[in-house]
Amino acid sequence: MSALPADVETAIRETLQESGVDLSRVLIERHGQDVVVKGAVNTAAEKALAEAAAARLSRRARIFCEIEVALIYEAAEDVVYEAGIESFPASDPPCWASR
């Protein structure tokens, strides 16, 4: 198999959009001769559409579809540091400070 055409990623993205797949949480990665479509979609129907679109384009490249269904958006972990009493201005004491 020769090198992948430069437009394979674009073709996959356009095919998925035309199929009605929400691409906001989908990544398309190229690894040598392979293309991996991974991420999450909202419904099983979108997952089936993504898999069918990848199968249609598999004549142009080896495409692996690693899409999963995730109904809730999963953001990266957000670390929040607890503020100490010394971080509050003197004019605005925290509500738990005794008077």
N, C-alpha and C positions, 0 to 999 in steps of 0.2 A: 504494500500500500504506500502510496506517495505521501508527501507532507500534506497536512490539512489545508484546504483553502482558507484564506484569511476571513472569508465571510461566513464561515460555519456558525460562529457564535451569533452573528447578526441574523442568520437564517433561523436558528433555533428560537431566538428571542421573538422574531416576527411571527413565527408559526405559533408559538405559545400565546402571544397576544391575540392573534386572529382566532385562536381556539377559545378565547375567553378566560384564560388563566391569569389570575392576579399575580404580577411579577414583583410586587413590592418586597417579598421575602424569599425570592428565588435567586440563586447564584448559578452562573454558568462558568465552569472552569475547564481549561484545556491542559491536558497532561500528555505531551507527545502526540501520539495518534489517537488518544482517547479524549472524549468530552464528557464531563460529569455535570449533570443538571441536579442541583440539590437545594434543599431549603424546605419551606413549609407553605402549604396552601390551606384555604379555609374549609374545603369540603372534599369528600371522596370523589365527587364528580369532577372537580378541578384536577385532582390527582390522576384520574383516569384520562382526562383530556391531555394532561402533560405527558403521560406515558405513551398515549397514542401518537402525539406529535413527535416525540423522540423516536418512536418506531418508524414513522414515515420518513424521517431524515436519516435513518441508520444506514442508508445506501451511501451517504457521503462521508460518514465517519462512524467510529465505534462510539455509541452514545449510551451512557449509563444514567438511568433516571433514579435518583435517590430522594425523591420527593416524599414528604410525609404530611399527614393531615394534623394541623394544630389549630384549634378554634380560637385560642387566646394568643395574642401577641406576646412573645416572650422576649423581653428586653434583656440586655446584659445586666449583670448584677450591679446594683448601685450601692456603693459603700458610703454610709453617712456616719460622720464622727460626732460623738456627743460633745456638746459644748460644756465647758466648765463654768463655774460661777464667776471666775475672773474674766470671762469673755463678755459679760454683760456690762453696759455702761452704768455708772453709779447712779444716774438719774432714773434709770429704768430697771429696778431689781427684778429678778425672776419671781414668779408667783409663789414659788415654794420657799422663798427666803423668809425667815422669821423677822418680825419687827420688834 
